Each structure stands twice: as C-alpha cells, then as structure tokens.
Amino acid sequence: MFLFAFVNDVEPTNNAAERALRHGALWRKMSHGPKSLVVSQDLGRIGSVVETCRQHDRGVWDFLTDCLAATAEGHVLSSLLTVPSDVQAA
C-alpha cells in the first residue's frame, strides 16, 4: 500500500488509471452503455487495447492489422506488452 514511499517511480495516487478510464466512462454515460454482456466485454477489451497502445506509443490500427495478419498466417499474435523489433531499431 505504501510502495510509493520506497520506490521512486511509483506515484502515490491512481490519477493515471482514472484518466485512462475516463473516455470509456464518459461514452458509457452518454450512450447508456451496451445492452448485452458480450458487447460490454468486447468494448472493455477494445478499450484496453486502445489505451495500452496509447501508453506505449503504438498505433492501434497497426497492432490490430498485425494481429489479423498473424492469425491468417497461423503465427503467434503480437503482444501489447512488447515493442516490435523494427520499432526498437529506429
């Protein structure tokens, strides 16, 4: 609970998490949210992908295109947590 007191890069608040959820929460409030559990889960997953790509300075469409191509070719899907090798070299 007090990790921020011992580790320099840990913030004492959850403001970053609150800001990351804000767009989805505002959309849900204005549209009254999805009407089914499946759509709600899918929107949560898409929102997670979009926000993670934003935090890692990756393009959402590029990531999704890579995933679709990998699926079509039978390859392993790329991870949101790792940076592609062509980006590291740049």
Secondary structure as UniProt FT lines:
FT   HELIX           3..5
FT   TURN            8..9
FT   HELIX           15..31
FT   HELIX           37..55
FT   TURN            56..57
FT   HELIX           60..73
FT   HELIX           85..89
//
